[in-house]
Each structure stands twice: as structure tokens, then as C-alpha cells.
């Protein structure tokens, strides 16, 4: 009789512990589940994080990128996200035909500058980079130039594809000098003028192993880190330098192929003394995939020699 009681009690304990584990289990990736979101670019401003994304709108059986607007979400804790009204569309640029591809927002002197990838009209065929501006991180934004800052004909000497001028990322040094990086198959950079809507000097190139697209720059201590999409399907790799102008030393893979998405597009930020890796995958059932992607977040860690540890992608994501 005593043995039976022990078995029953042990079984009850297992059942109770199973319930507790089930109650504690919380999957926070993807962070947005009511829309398909892609190409996340994060901005830390004051006490919040803002994530700017493209909106994947391809039909469930579609096999092309269909993106007609950008979205913005904010959070004070990296767990609970608030959606704001649509702040910008390609149609807000009179010279653009469409395609709300990857973009990034950066703040300077109380203004917010949004560098975006769009399809240019027939006056400059191909992908192009525009700049919008706002007094608020959530918009509304308006065209800051009335024309593209980068057009395909500016880079034809480096590659003959029409989609190489995409995926802009911007960094401002502590001295106040802004740099614009971008590219597909070829990585470009140029200095920006103080007004943030014109560049100065010649367009420069950087050669990195198997560079595909999605450059992103962040800095920790004395080191600059340049992460980028590598090969196809895309992993994320990275390089390091003591100068934003290079030379850049390739360091290896940072993030593996993300779920069932051929593309992998990242941003890296520090928020409240923790580092985060923000990316997309195709994990929302049942139609998620390469053309219906979803933004996720996991922690980023450093080795003692300042190199980056491999990012571990999780379903749990960031917890309270």
C-alpha cells in the first residue's frame, strides 16, 4: 500500500510540474504575428526601441516580394510592442514606382532621417535609395530631397545588375560625420554632408567574402562591426575594423539561415546595457516563408577578444 501511494504521489508531482512548465513556456518569436514583417532596422531613442520594417503582402501562393509600405513598432522593454500608423510608403516619393524594400532610420539633431530602398521611375530605371525626414520617430515622414540620393546609373561601373543599390544603412561617428553604406553583390559607401540628404566625395567599394546584401554597422568600444548577408540562401557574416572606413577584417558566420526564409536581414543594437540581434525568418504557420517573413529578436554576446559569439535563434526570444 505504501508503494502504491508513492507511485501515485510521484505521478501527481510529474503532472503538476508538467502543468507548471506549460504555463511558464512563452514563445515571443516572432514579435509580430498579425502581419508579415521583414528587413528590420532598429533605432534606440530616449527610453524606447523603434523597429522599422517592410510589410510582406504577397498572397499565400505568391512567390515574389510584394511590399507597398513600411511599418514601425516601439517598445520600452523589447517584449511588448506597439504598432504605430503607417509612417511612409513608396508613393510618398513622386519619383518612385513602388517596392518598400529594406530601410533604416537614424536621428540627428532632433530630426529623423529614413533611408529607403524603392523602385525608381523610368527616368532612372532600377532600384534607388531615397531619404525621408520627420520630427518624430513614428512620423509622418516626407521626402527630404524631392529626388533619389542614389540611383542605379551611379554604380554601373561596378556591376551591371539593376538591383545593386539597395539596403541602405547609416552610421554617425562621435565626430558627427555620417556614412551611408548599401549594396547587393557589391558593397558601397559614401560620406554624407551635414544636411544628411546629400553625399560628398566619390562612392567607395569594399570587398568582403560572398557579400550578398543587408549591410549593418554597429560599434562597441573601439571596434566597428560590419554585418551582412552572406551567400544564398543567406546567412549573416561579419567583419571588424578600428575605422568605419576600414580596412575590414572578415571574421566569419554570425547567424545561420533563418527558418524557411531564403533571405536574412539583421540589425544590432544595445539597449539598457544588453545587446540584441534583430532579424527575420519565415516561421509563422502556415504561409510564412521567403515572401511572407516575420521579425524576431534574440540576444547578442561578445567573446573576450571582442569578436561576436554565434547568435542562437530561439522560439522563446526575449522574455520579461
Legacy VTK file of the C-alpha trace (Angstrom):
# vtk DataFile Version 3.0
C-alpha trace
ASCII
DATASET POLYDATA
POINTS 320 float
0.000 0.000 0.000
2.809 2.362 0.793
4.478 1.676 -2.549
1.234 2.456 -4.406
0.927 5.750 -2.586
4.472 6.657 -3.540
3.801 5.909 -7.197
0.593 7.920 -7.164
2.288 10.833 -5.429
5.225 10.743 -7.849
2.843 10.677 -10.800
0.907 13.598 -9.359
4.124 15.563 -8.954
5.067 14.910 -12.568
1.643 16.034 -13.714
1.824 19.194 -11.620
5.354 20.005 -12.824
4.194 19.465 -16.408
1.411 21.994 -15.919
3.856 24.473 -14.417
6.265 24.069 -17.327
3.431 24.530 -19.798
2.294 27.672 -18.017
5.821 29.097 -17.927
6.549 28.381 -21.587
6.212 31.544 -23.626
7.287 31.952 -27.215
7.965 35.593 -28.123
9.411 34.997 -31.586
8.207 36.246 -33.988
7.469 39.505 -32.194
4.657 40.458 -34.611
2.120 37.811 -35.593
-0.800 39.714 -37.151
1.246 40.936 -40.144
4.210 39.670 -42.098
7.219 41.895 -41.364
10.695 41.897 -42.909
14.057 43.688 -43.087
14.033 45.037 -39.505
16.041 48.172 -38.727
16.137 49.244 -35.093
16.653 52.677 -33.566
17.268 53.362 -29.887
15.878 56.766 -28.976
15.462 58.025 -25.426
13.938 55.145 -23.428
12.459 53.146 -26.287
13.392 50.989 -29.237
11.770 51.597 -32.614
11.781 48.861 -35.226
11.119 49.860 -38.829
10.108 47.009 -41.117
8.900 46.282 -44.577
5.425 44.757 -44.883
5.336 41.487 -46.821
1.984 41.452 -48.629
2.405 38.623 -51.144
-0.656 36.340 -51.430
-0.385 32.951 -49.764
0.590 31.310 -53.038
2.774 34.220 -54.185
6.445 33.718 -54.930
7.532 37.346 -55.417
8.267 40.177 -52.989
5.179 42.362 -52.717
5.763 45.284 -50.352
3.758 48.503 -50.544
4.534 50.214 -47.237
6.828 50.386 -44.250
5.707 49.783 -40.675
7.007 50.976 -37.306
6.736 49.426 -33.839
8.024 50.663 -30.491
8.829 49.069 -27.150
10.234 50.095 -23.783
11.165 46.536 -22.777
11.894 44.590 -26.007
8.963 42.287 -25.204
5.758 44.291 -25.622
5.456 46.044 -28.968
3.133 48.845 -30.026
2.241 49.382 -33.667
2.027 52.966 -34.929
0.144 54.252 -38.000
1.864 53.560 -41.328
4.535 56.285 -41.483
5.745 56.035 -45.076
5.019 54.445 -48.469
6.933 54.436 -51.750
4.133 56.562 -53.205
5.288 59.376 -50.871
8.225 59.773 -53.273
6.900 61.256 -56.524
9.822 59.777 -58.463
9.354 56.206 -57.158
7.266 53.414 -58.724
6.992 51.168 -55.637
8.759 48.387 -53.708
9.104 49.198 -49.986
12.349 47.276 -49.557
14.896 47.484 -46.732
15.396 50.815 -44.980
16.870 52.413 -41.860
16.058 55.427 -39.669
18.707 57.449 -37.841
18.356 60.529 -35.635
20.444 63.674 -35.918
19.827 66.996 -34.147
16.211 66.116 -33.360
15.376 65.104 -36.934
14.764 61.538 -38.063
16.120 60.558 -41.465
14.763 57.443 -43.159
16.899 55.942 -45.929
14.778 53.617 -48.036
15.044 51.259 -50.998
12.470 51.784 -53.755
11.965 51.158 -57.457
12.769 54.349 -59.394
10.581 55.537 -62.258
11.749 55.237 -65.864
13.936 58.342 -65.661
16.482 56.260 -63.683
15.466 52.604 -64.112
16.337 50.190 -61.338
16.487 50.236 -57.573
17.287 53.516 -55.849
17.739 54.969 -52.378
15.615 57.836 -51.136
15.605 59.868 -47.925
12.554 60.917 -45.924
12.529 63.128 -42.830
10.326 63.663 -39.789
10.317 65.450 -36.450
9.169 62.238 -34.763
10.484 58.662 -34.841
6.967 57.491 -35.710
6.376 60.012 -38.477
4.733 61.068 -40.598
7.734 61.220 -42.920
8.089 63.195 -46.141
10.582 63.152 -48.993
13.592 65.177 -47.815
15.097 65.802 -51.268
12.499 65.502 -53.993
14.864 63.072 -55.743
16.821 59.922 -55.018
20.180 60.222 -53.263
21.477 57.081 -55.021
20.353 55.826 -58.450
21.396 52.782 -60.413
23.312 54.740 -63.041
25.743 55.925 -60.333
27.148 52.429 -59.839
27.074 50.824 -63.290
30.889 50.818 -63.429
30.909 48.245 -60.611
28.110 45.883 -61.625
25.608 45.610 -64.444
22.653 44.462 -62.315
19.790 46.887 -61.699
19.173 45.887 -58.062
22.590 46.591 -56.503
21.553 49.938 -54.968
19.524 48.584 -52.055
19.637 48.072 -48.280
20.924 51.437 -47.009
22.433 51.667 -43.544
23.793 54.815 -41.913
26.239 55.428 -39.089
27.246 58.757 -37.495
30.647 58.884 -35.795
31.227 60.644 -32.483
32.789 63.481 -34.509
29.464 63.911 -36.307
30.443 62.516 -39.707
27.688 60.402 -41.281
28.355 57.475 -43.602
25.954 55.694 -45.935
26.578 52.021 -46.729
24.492 49.965 -49.173
24.620 47.341 -51.892
23.835 43.953 -53.400
26.713 41.728 -54.629
28.898 44.837 -54.296
29.183 46.825 -51.065
29.367 50.626 -51.400
29.887 53.527 -49.006
29.999 57.295 -49.189
30.212 60.196 -46.761
27.087 62.273 -46.152
27.029 66.033 -45.795
25.825 67.618 -42.558
22.348 68.026 -44.033
22.088 64.199 -44.252
20.423 64.342 -47.677
23.457 64.795 -49.948
26.676 62.865 -50.228
30.161 64.245 -50.751
33.173 62.704 -52.378
33.363 59.621 -54.537
31.469 56.392 -53.998
33.813 53.809 -52.468
33.649 49.996 -52.586
34.515 47.251 -50.105
35.244 43.648 -50.975
34.045 41.072 -48.447
33.777 37.284 -48.888
30.481 36.295 -50.503
28.803 39.644 -49.751
25.173 39.470 -50.848
23.307 42.413 -49.253
21.951 43.775 -45.921
24.949 45.672 -44.503
24.579 46.903 -40.914
27.123 48.817 -38.820
27.363 48.938 -35.057
30.146 49.863 -32.655
31.265 48.637 -29.242
34.272 50.193 -27.583
36.979 50.826 -30.152
35.628 48.324 -32.673
33.295 48.791 -35.596
31.320 45.745 -36.704
30.001 45.344 -40.233
27.482 42.525 -40.523
25.980 41.445 -43.823
24.020 38.761 -45.650
26.371 36.039 -46.868
25.786 33.725 -49.857
22.272 32.485 -50.747
20.194 31.227 -49.012
21.543 33.873 -46.711
23.476 33.511 -43.509
24.778 36.581 -41.648
28.546 37.085 -41.512
30.592 39.965 -40.116
33.856 41.874 -40.289
35.649 44.169 -37.820
37.681 47.359 -38.077
39.067 50.135 -35.895
37.856 52.633 -38.525
34.483 52.978 -40.181
36.358 53.445 -43.466
38.181 50.159 -42.994
40.132 48.123 -43.727
37.652 45.456 -42.653
38.795 42.041 -41.447
36.363 39.230 -42.148
35.573 37.225 -39.006
33.093 34.553 -40.041
29.476 33.488 -39.707
27.312 35.168 -37.076
23.846 33.777 -37.801
22.663 30.723 -39.724
19.966 30.537 -42.410
16.839 31.887 -40.707
13.996 29.388 -40.705
12.408 28.780 -44.090
13.369 32.188 -45.490
15.955 32.485 -48.263
16.861 35.974 -47.053
18.290 37.005 -43.706
18.346 40.684 -42.764
19.630 41.941 -39.411
20.076 44.931 -37.176
22.142 45.036 -33.991
21.580 47.419 -31.091
22.464 47.988 -27.457
19.533 48.805 -25.187
19.716 49.170 -21.412
23.172 47.554 -21.288
22.176 44.487 -23.289
22.870 43.688 -26.929
20.222 42.403 -29.326
20.213 40.736 -32.731
17.049 41.530 -34.712
16.298 39.537 -37.850
13.516 37.893 -39.833
12.528 34.335 -40.634
9.553 32.638 -42.279
8.175 30.883 -39.226
4.525 31.943 -38.962
2.346 28.938 -39.853
1.102 28.071 -42.313
2.021 30.512 -45.074
5.191 32.052 -43.667
8.249 31.778 -45.880
10.634 33.682 -48.121
7.936 36.143 -49.272
5.958 36.301 -46.019
8.568 36.882 -43.337
8.459 37.723 -39.641
10.725 39.767 -37.364
12.383 38.020 -34.413
14.804 39.094 -31.663
17.497 37.218 -29.759
20.417 38.257 -27.568
23.878 39.039 -28.941
27.035 38.268 -26.958
30.749 39.069 -27.277
33.868 36.995 -26.718
36.747 38.265 -24.568
38.709 39.143 -27.719
35.833 41.416 -28.907
34.662 39.014 -31.592
30.990 38.070 -31.720
29.534 34.812 -30.474
27.322 32.865 -32.866
23.718 34.023 -32.491
21.380 31.340 -31.187
17.941 31.729 -32.760
15.156 30.792 -30.345
11.399 30.498 -30.246
11.390 31.972 -26.748
13.013 35.216 -27.880
13.254 37.988 -25.299
11.456 37.284 -22.021
10.191 39.677 -19.347
LINES 1 321
320 0 1 2 3 4 5 6 7 8 9 10 11 12 13 14 15 16 17 18 19 20 21 22 23 24 25 26 27 28 29 30 31 32 33 34 35 36 37 38 39 40 41 42 43 44 45 46 47 48 49 50 51 52 53 54 55 56 57 58 59 60 61 62 63 64 65 66 67 68 69 70 71 72 73 74 75 76 77 78 79 80 81 82 83 84 85 86 87 88 89 90 91 92 93 94 95 96 97 98 99 100 101 102 103 104 105 106 107 108 109 110 111 112 113 114 115 116 117 118 119 120 121 122 123 124 125 126 127 128 129 130 131 132 133 134 135 136 137 138 139 140 141 142 143 144 145 146 147 148 149 150 151 152 153 154 155 156 157 158 159 160 161 162 163 164 165 166 167 168 169 170 171 172 173 174 175 176 177 178 179 180 181 182 183 184 185 186 187 188 189 190 191 192 193 194 195 196 197 198 199 200 201 202 203 204 205 206 207 208 209 210 211 212 213 214 215 216 217 218 219 220 221 222 223 224 225 226 227 228 229 230 231 232 233 234 235 236 237 238 239 240 241 242 243 244 245 246 247 248 249 250 251 252 253 254 255 256 257 258 259 260 261 262 263 264 265 266 267 268 269 270 271 272 273 274 275 276 277 278 279 280 281 282 283 284 285 286 287 288 289 290 291 292 293 294 295 296 297 298 299 300 301 302 303 304 305 306 307 308 309 310 311 312 313 314 315 316 317 318 319
